[in-house]
Amino acid sequence: MKALAVNFEIVGPSDELMAIRQKRGEVVSRMTLGQLVAELTGTYLQPEAPEAVEPEWDPVDSRRICFRMHTRMALQPEDYERVVAGLKELVALRNELVHHFLERFDIWSEAGCHDGSAYLDSGMTKVDGHYAELRQWAITMDQACSAMGAFMGSPAYTDLLFDGIYPDGTVDWPNCGIVRHLRAAQTAVAISGWADLGQVIERMNLMHPEQTLRRYGCTTWRQLLHESKQFKIRRDQGSAERPGRTEFQSLTKPLQSSNTN
Protein backbone atom coordinates (compact mmCIF):
# COMPACT_ATOMS: atom_id res chain seq x y z
CA MET A 1 0.00 0.00 0.00
CA LYS A 2 2.89 2.38 0.67
CA ALA A 3 4.29 1.69 -2.80
CA LEU A 4 0.90 2.52 -4.32
CA ALA A 5 0.62 5.71 -2.27
CA VAL A 6 4.10 6.87 -3.34
CA ASN A 7 3.78 6.11 -7.03
CA PHE A 8 0.20 6.77 -8.09
CA GLU A 9 0.87 10.48 -8.70
CA ILE A 10 3.84 12.78 -9.19
CA VAL A 11 3.75 16.46 -10.14
CA GLY A 12 6.45 19.05 -10.63
CA PRO A 13 9.30 20.43 -12.74
CA SER A 14 11.06 17.70 -14.73
CA ASP A 15 14.43 18.27 -13.08
CA GLU A 16 12.96 17.88 -9.58
CA LEU A 17 10.78 14.79 -10.06
CA MET A 18 13.21 12.37 -8.41
CA ALA A 19 13.60 14.60 -5.35
CA ILE A 20 9.83 15.10 -5.16
CA ARG A 21 9.29 11.34 -5.26
CA GLN A 22 11.90 10.80 -2.53
CA LYS A 23 10.21 13.36 -0.26
CA ARG A 24 6.86 11.74 -0.96
CA GLY A 25 8.32 8.37 0.04
CA GLU A 26 9.53 9.82 3.33
CA VAL A 27 6.05 11.15 4.13
CA VAL A 28 4.33 7.89 3.19
CA SER A 29 6.80 5.80 5.21
CA ARG A 30 5.43 7.40 8.39
CA MET A 31 1.76 6.76 7.57
CA THR A 32 -0.32 4.28 9.52
CA LEU A 33 -2.46 1.69 7.77
CA GLY A 34 -5.54 3.81 8.40
CA GLN A 35 -3.86 6.88 6.91
CA LEU A 36 -2.82 4.89 3.85
CA VAL A 37 -6.39 3.72 3.25
CA ALA A 38 -7.61 7.32 3.55
CA GLU A 39 -4.84 8.47 1.20
CA LEU A 40 -5.76 5.99 -1.55
CA THR A 41 -9.54 6.20 -1.22
CA GLY A 42 -11.00 8.67 -3.69
CA THR A 43 -7.60 9.31 -5.31
CA TYR A 44 -6.03 6.14 -6.67
CA LEU A 45 -9.25 4.22 -6.00
CA GLN A 46 -12.24 5.92 -7.57
CA PRO A 47 -15.81 4.98 -8.47
CA GLU A 48 -16.19 4.94 -12.23
CA ALA A 49 -18.11 8.00 -13.43
CA PRO A 50 -20.12 8.18 -16.69
CA GLU A 51 -18.10 11.21 -17.75
CA ALA A 52 -14.75 11.46 -16.01
CA VAL A 53 -13.52 15.05 -15.83
CA GLU A 54 -9.79 15.62 -15.72
CA PRO A 55 -8.93 18.13 -12.99
CA GLU A 56 -7.42 21.41 -14.16
CA TRP A 57 -3.70 21.78 -13.65
CA ASP A 58 -1.82 25.06 -13.80
CA PRO A 59 1.94 24.67 -13.23
CA VAL A 60 3.34 27.25 -10.84
CA ASP A 61 6.25 28.16 -13.14
CA SER A 62 5.32 28.24 -16.83
CA ARG A 63 8.94 28.93 -17.77
CA ARG A 64 10.00 25.38 -16.87
CA ILE A 65 9.10 21.98 -18.27
CA CYS A 66 6.65 20.43 -15.82
CA PHE A 67 4.97 17.04 -15.71
CA ARG A 68 1.92 15.66 -13.99
CA MET A 69 1.54 11.89 -14.02
CA HIS A 70 -1.18 9.97 -12.22
CA THR A 71 -2.69 6.52 -12.32
CA ARG A 72 -6.20 5.65 -11.23
CA MET A 73 -8.14 2.46 -10.66
CA ALA A 74 -11.76 3.17 -11.56
CA LEU A 75 -14.27 0.64 -10.23
CA GLN A 76 -17.96 0.11 -10.71
CA PRO A 77 -19.77 1.78 -7.77
CA GLU A 78 -20.66 -1.52 -6.12
CA ASP A 79 -17.09 -2.81 -6.51
CA TYR A 80 -15.71 0.45 -5.14
CA GLU A 81 -17.88 0.18 -2.03
CA ARG A 82 -16.83 -3.45 -1.57
CA VAL A 83 -13.13 -2.64 -1.90
CA VAL A 84 -13.31 0.33 0.48
CA ALA A 85 -15.23 -1.74 3.01
CA GLY A 86 -12.59 -4.47 2.73
CA LEU A 87 -9.75 -2.03 3.35
CA LYS A 88 -11.53 -0.61 6.38
CA GLU A 89 -11.98 -4.18 7.62
CA LEU A 90 -8.24 -4.66 7.26
CA VAL A 91 -7.57 -1.53 9.33
CA ALA A 92 -10.01 -2.70 12.01
CA LEU A 93 -8.33 -6.12 12.10
CA ARG A 94 -4.90 -4.55 12.47
CA ASN A 95 -6.09 -2.33 15.33
CA GLU A 96 -7.78 -5.27 17.06
CA LEU A 97 -4.64 -7.39 16.86
CA VAL A 98 -2.29 -4.64 18.03
CA HIS A 99 -4.39 -3.03 20.75
CA HIS A 100 -7.02 -5.47 21.98
CA PHE A 101 -5.93 -9.03 21.32
CA LEU A 102 -4.61 -9.65 24.83
CA GLU A 103 -7.69 -8.02 26.33
CA ARG A 104 -10.01 -10.20 24.27
CA PHE A 105 -8.36 -13.58 24.78
CA ASP A 106 -7.11 -15.16 28.01
CA ILE A 107 -3.88 -16.66 26.71
CA TRP A 108 -3.12 -17.99 30.20
CA SER A 109 -5.83 -20.62 29.80
CA GLU A 110 -6.03 -23.49 27.34
CA ALA A 111 -9.49 -22.48 26.12
CA GLY A 112 -8.34 -18.89 25.66
CA CYS A 113 -5.33 -20.05 23.66
CA HIS A 114 -7.57 -22.16 21.37
CA ASP A 115 -9.94 -19.22 20.84
CA GLY A 116 -7.06 -16.85 20.20
CA SER A 117 -5.42 -19.25 17.76
CA ALA A 118 -8.69 -19.68 15.85
CA TYR A 119 -9.06 -15.88 15.68
CA LEU A 120 -5.52 -15.50 14.37
CA ASP A 121 -6.10 -18.20 11.73
CA SER A 122 -9.28 -16.42 10.61
CA GLY A 123 -7.47 -13.09 10.56
CA MET A 124 -4.60 -14.55 8.54
CA THR A 125 -7.06 -15.80 5.93
CA LYS A 126 -8.46 -12.28 5.58
CA VAL A 127 -4.95 -10.78 5.42
CA ASP A 128 -3.94 -13.25 2.70
CA GLY A 129 -6.98 -12.30 0.63
CA HIS A 130 -6.31 -8.58 0.94
CA TYR A 131 -2.59 -9.05 0.31
CA ALA A 132 -3.25 -10.96 -2.93
CA GLU A 133 -5.58 -8.19 -4.13
CA LEU A 134 -3.17 -5.39 -3.17
CA ARG A 135 -0.27 -7.23 -4.79
CA GLN A 136 -2.23 -7.46 -8.04
CA TRP A 137 -2.88 -3.71 -7.88
CA ALA A 138 0.85 -3.06 -7.49
CA ILE A 139 1.68 -5.38 -10.40
CA THR A 140 -0.90 -3.64 -12.58
CA MET A 141 0.52 -0.22 -11.66
CA ASP A 142 4.04 -1.40 -12.55
CA GLN A 143 2.79 -2.71 -15.89
CA ALA A 144 1.01 0.59 -16.60
CA CYS A 145 4.15 2.58 -15.72
CA SER A 146 6.29 0.33 -17.92
CA ALA A 147 3.89 0.79 -20.82
CA MET A 148 3.91 4.56 -20.31
CA GLY A 149 7.71 4.57 -20.11
CA ALA A 150 7.95 2.67 -23.39
CA PHE A 151 5.56 5.13 -25.02
CA MET A 152 7.48 8.14 -23.67
CA GLY A 153 10.65 6.72 -25.22
CA SER A 154 9.06 6.43 -28.65
CA PRO A 155 8.95 8.89 -31.58
CA ALA A 156 5.15 8.95 -31.21
CA TYR A 157 5.50 10.58 -27.78
CA THR A 158 8.01 13.13 -29.08
CA ASP A 159 5.60 14.01 -31.88
CA LEU A 160 2.80 14.44 -29.33
CA LEU A 161 4.80 16.41 -26.78
CA PHE A 162 6.57 18.86 -29.07
CA ASP A 163 4.42 19.00 -32.19
CA GLY A 164 0.87 18.14 -31.09
CA ILE A 165 0.58 15.09 -33.36
CA TYR A 166 -1.47 12.37 -31.66
CA PRO A 167 -0.68 8.66 -32.13
CA ASP A 168 -3.86 8.22 -34.19
CA GLY A 169 -2.67 10.89 -36.64
CA THR A 170 -4.98 13.69 -35.50
CA VAL A 171 -3.37 17.05 -34.83
CA ASP A 172 -3.80 19.67 -32.12
CA TRP A 173 -3.78 22.40 -34.75
CA PRO A 174 -3.84 25.53 -32.54
CA ASN A 175 -0.72 24.38 -30.65
CA CYS A 176 1.11 22.09 -33.07
CA GLY A 177 4.73 22.65 -34.05
CA ILE A 178 4.27 23.60 -37.67
CA VAL A 179 1.58 26.19 -36.86
CA ARG A 180 3.78 27.74 -34.17
CA HIS A 181 6.64 28.09 -36.65
CA LEU A 182 4.33 29.42 -39.38
CA ARG A 183 3.16 32.15 -37.01
CA ALA A 184 6.75 33.06 -36.18
CA ALA A 185 7.71 33.08 -39.86
CA GLN A 186 4.70 35.24 -40.68
CA THR A 187 5.78 37.77 -38.06
CA ALA A 188 9.27 37.86 -39.56
CA VAL A 189 8.30 38.49 -43.20
CA ALA A 190 4.83 40.04 -43.07
CA ILE A 191 4.03 43.37 -44.66
CA SER A 192 0.97 45.07 -43.18
CA GLY A 193 0.13 41.83 -41.38
CA TRP A 194 0.15 39.60 -44.49
CA ALA A 195 2.98 37.16 -45.26
CA ASP A 196 3.97 35.81 -48.67
CA LEU A 197 3.52 32.03 -48.54
CA GLY A 198 6.44 31.48 -50.91
CA GLN A 199 8.80 33.38 -48.64
CA VAL A 200 7.52 31.53 -45.59
CA ILE A 201 7.99 28.13 -47.27
CA GLU A 202 11.62 29.00 -48.06
CA ARG A 203 12.13 30.09 -44.44
CA MET A 204 10.48 26.93 -43.09
CA ASN A 205 12.58 24.65 -45.32
CA LEU A 206 15.73 26.42 -44.20
CA MET A 207 15.07 26.79 -40.47
CA HIS A 208 12.70 23.91 -39.70
CA PRO A 209 13.21 21.12 -42.24
CA GLU A 210 11.80 18.58 -39.76
CA GLN A 211 8.39 20.24 -40.01
CA THR A 212 7.30 18.38 -43.13
CA LEU A 213 3.78 18.44 -44.53
CA ARG A 214 3.57 14.64 -44.52
CA ARG A 215 3.89 14.52 -40.73
CA TYR A 216 0.65 16.50 -40.50
CA GLY A 217 -1.22 14.52 -43.16
CA CYS A 218 -1.00 17.23 -45.83
CA THR A 219 0.46 17.39 -49.34
CA THR A 220 0.53 21.17 -49.95
CA TRP A 221 1.07 24.24 -47.80
CA ARG A 222 -2.27 25.70 -48.86
CA GLN A 223 -3.95 22.49 -47.69
CA LEU A 224 -2.23 22.80 -44.31
CA LEU A 225 -3.35 26.41 -43.94
CA HIS A 226 -6.93 25.35 -44.67
CA GLU A 227 -6.85 22.18 -42.52
CA SER A 228 -5.46 23.97 -39.49
CA LYS A 229 -8.15 26.67 -39.53
CA GLN A 230 -5.63 28.97 -37.84
CA PHE A 231 -5.01 31.39 -40.72
CA LYS A 232 -6.73 33.74 -43.13
CA ILE A 233 -5.69 33.25 -46.76
CA ARG A 234 -5.92 35.54 -49.73
CA ARG A 235 -4.71 35.49 -53.32
CA ASP A 236 -2.84 38.50 -54.69
CA GLN A 237 -3.37 38.34 -58.45
CA GLY A 238 -0.27 40.41 -59.12
CA SER A 239 0.28 42.60 -62.16
CA ALA A 240 2.28 42.81 -65.36
CA GLU A 241 5.29 43.85 -63.32
CA ARG A 242 4.77 41.46 -60.41
CA PRO A 243 3.62 37.82 -60.37
CA GLY A 244 0.67 36.79 -58.23
CA ARG A 245 1.17 35.19 -54.85
CA THR A 246 -0.67 33.57 -51.96
CA GLU A 247 -0.64 35.47 -48.67
CA PHE A 248 -1.79 34.54 -45.21
CA GLN A 249 -2.01 35.85 -41.66
CA SER A 250 -2.69 34.20 -38.33
CA LEU A 251 -6.14 34.39 -36.77
CA THR A 252 -4.46 34.75 -33.38
CA LYS A 253 -1.77 37.11 -32.19
CA PRO A 254 1.69 35.52 -32.59
CA LEU A 255 3.66 34.83 -29.43
CA GLN A 256 6.62 37.13 -28.75
CA SER A 257 8.84 34.09 -28.15
CA SER A 258 8.85 30.76 -29.94
CA ASN A 259 10.17 28.91 -26.84
CA THR A 260 8.06 25.90 -25.87
CA ASN A 261 7.19 25.30 -22.21
Secondary structure by P-SEA (a helix, b strand, c coil): caaaaacccccccccaaaaaaaaaaaaaaaccaaaaaaaacccccccccccccccbbbbcccccbbbbbbbbbcccaaaaaaaaaaaaaaaaaaaaaacccccccccccaaaaaaaaaaaaaaaaaaaaaaaaaaaaaaaaaaaaaaaaaaaacaaaaaaacccccccccccccccaaaaaaaaaaaaccccccccaaaaaaaaaaccccccccccccccaaaaaaaaccbbbbbccccccbbbbbbbbbccccccccccc
